[in-house]
Amino acid sequence: MNKQKPNDKGPNKWLTLITMPFQMGITIYLAHLLGDWLDGKYDFNNGIANKTCTLLGVGLALYQVIRQVHQINQK
């Protein structure tokens, strides 16, 4: 009988790829909530804090995805 050794390389690559959209969504949503809170607290014009924080959240989410894909390719 042929027994396979357990995978010592860390988490499954597919599991990492499947969870990326959820990580992106949560990061962007939390940045949006921060911007919404800042707009309400400091009464910025035209929701500029919300727009800025959401854009920064998108950038952070893309950075996380690029970093994770790079780590997957290194294995």
Residue frames as qw, qx, qy, qz and C-alpha x, y, z in Angstrom:
[[0.000, 0.888, 0.459, 0.000, 0.00, 0.00, 0.00],
 [0.429, 0.375, 0.013, 0.822, 1.29, 3.45, -0.94],
 [0.306, -0.802, -0.412, 0.307, 1.11, 5.99, 1.89],
 [0.327, 0.729, 0.040, 0.600, 1.67, 9.65, 1.20],
 [0.434, -0.174, -0.418, 0.779, 3.65, 11.83, 3.57],
 [0.029, -0.863, -0.432, 0.261, 1.85, 14.81, 5.08],
 [0.408, 0.737, 0.114, 0.526, 2.39, 18.10, 3.31],
 [0.577, -0.493, -0.227, 0.610, 5.09, 19.97, 5.27],
 [0.336, 0.304, 0.239, 0.859, 4.95, 23.03, 3.02],
 [0.111, 0.144, 0.303, -0.935, 2.29, 24.86, 5.05],
 [0.525, 0.424, 0.477, -0.563, -1.30, 25.63, 4.19],
 [0.574, 0.385, 0.668, 0.275, -2.84, 24.43, 0.96],
 [0.170, -0.084, 0.308, 0.932, -2.31, 26.83, -1.95],
 [0.163, -0.467, -0.666, -0.558, -5.94, 26.54, -3.03],
 [0.376, -0.696, -0.558, 0.252, -7.16, 27.43, 0.45],
 [0.304, -0.438, -0.015, 0.846, -5.05, 30.57, 0.37],
 [0.030, 0.094, 0.518, 0.850, -6.39, 31.51, -3.07],
 [0.249, -0.578, -0.728, -0.272, -10.00, 30.91, -2.04],
 [0.373, -0.700, -0.449, 0.411, -9.74, 33.12, 1.05],
 [0.353, -0.035, 0.130, 0.926, -8.16, 36.08, -0.76],
 [0.117, -0.521, -0.435, -0.725, -11.45, 37.67, -1.93],
 [0.536, -0.714, -0.451, -0.012, -12.80, 37.53, 1.62],
 [0.573, -0.392, -0.126, 0.709, -9.65, 39.15, 2.98],
 [0.199, 0.206, 0.284, 0.915, -9.88, 41.87, 0.33],
 [0.292, -0.638, -0.510, -0.498, -13.54, 42.51, 1.06],
 [0.588, -0.671, -0.377, 0.249, -13.03, 42.74, 4.81],
 [0.496, -0.219, 0.001, 0.840, -10.04, 45.07, 4.44],
 [0.046, 0.325, 0.362, 0.873, -11.90, 47.41, 2.07],
 [0.417, -0.676, -0.527, -0.302, -15.07, 47.35, 4.18],
 [0.588, -0.585, -0.311, 0.465, -13.19, 48.19, 7.39],
 [0.341, -0.061, 0.126, 0.930, -11.40, 51.06, 5.64],
 [0.150, -0.507, -0.488, -0.694, -14.80, 52.31, 4.41],
 [0.527, -0.700, -0.481, 0.018, -16.20, 52.17, 7.95],
 [0.531, -0.379, -0.137, 0.746, -13.19, 54.12, 9.23],
 [0.155, 0.161, 0.295, 0.929, -13.71, 56.79, 6.58],
 [0.328, -0.622, -0.550, -0.451, -17.43, 56.96, 7.35],
 [0.575, -0.637, -0.393, 0.330, -16.68, 57.39, 11.05],
 [0.428, -0.203, 0.025, 0.880, -14.10, 60.12, 10.33],
 [0.023, -0.388, -0.428, -0.816, -16.57, 61.98, 8.11],
 [0.457, -0.691, -0.514, -0.223, -19.21, 61.86, 10.84],
 [0.608, -0.549, -0.283, 0.499, -16.87, 62.90, 13.62],
 [0.361, -0.362, 0.111, 0.852, -15.06, 65.74, 11.87],
 [0.401, 0.776, 0.375, -0.311, -17.74, 66.78, 9.32],
 [0.323, -0.287, 0.539, 0.723, -15.48, 66.74, 6.27],
 [0.486, 0.520, -0.068, -0.699, -16.83, 68.14, 3.01],
 [0.701, 0.412, -0.406, -0.418, -18.09, 65.73, 0.32],
 [0.966, -0.192, 0.154, -0.080, -17.11, 62.62, 2.30],
 [0.424, 0.751, -0.501, 0.074, -13.44, 63.08, 1.51],
 [0.331, -0.494, 0.767, -0.243, -12.29, 60.93, 4.46],
 [0.832, 0.130, 0.480, -0.245, -14.53, 58.09, 3.34],
 [0.753, 0.648, -0.103, -0.051, -13.23, 58.24, -0.23],
 [0.169, 0.751, -0.615, 0.168, -9.62, 58.48, 0.90],
 [0.503, -0.358, 0.739, -0.269, -9.83, 55.66, 3.43],
 [0.876, 0.282, 0.335, -0.202, -11.66, 53.39, 0.98],
 [0.631, 0.719, -0.292, 0.027, -9.02, 54.05, -1.69],
 [0.056, -0.643, 0.725, -0.240, -6.26, 53.32, 0.82],
 [0.732, -0.113, 0.599, -0.303, -8.11, 50.13, 1.78],
 [0.862, 0.493, 0.041, -0.110, -8.19, 49.02, -1.85],
 [0.378, 0.748, -0.523, 0.155, -4.45, 49.68, -2.13],
 [0.358, -0.480, 0.736, -0.315, -3.75, 47.75, 1.06],
 [0.860, 0.115, 0.420, -0.266, -5.92, 44.84, -0.10],
 [0.763, 0.621, -0.181, -0.012, -4.09, 44.69, -3.45],
 [0.087, 0.705, -0.663, 0.237, -0.75, 44.77, -1.64],
 [0.629, -0.269, 0.659, -0.313, -1.84, 41.84, 0.53],
 [0.900, 0.347, 0.206, -0.165, -2.91, 39.83, -2.52],
 [0.558, 0.726, -0.389, 0.095, 0.33, 40.51, -4.39],
 [0.168, -0.611, 0.715, -0.295, 2.37, 39.55, -1.32],
 [0.763, -0.089, 0.572, -0.288, 0.44, 36.31, -0.79],
 [0.861, 0.502, 0.018, -0.082, 0.68, 35.30, -4.46],
 [0.321, 0.746, -0.558, 0.173, 4.41, 35.99, -4.36],
 [0.423, -0.443, 0.728, -0.308, 4.74, 33.76, -1.28],
 [0.883, 0.173, 0.368, -0.234, 2.78, 30.99, -3.00],
 [0.727, 0.655, -0.205, 0.014, 5.05, 31.17, -6.03],
 [0.008, 0.725, -0.653, 0.217, 8.16, 30.94, -3.83],
 [0.697, -0.262, 0.612, -0.267, 7.08, 27.53, -2.45]]
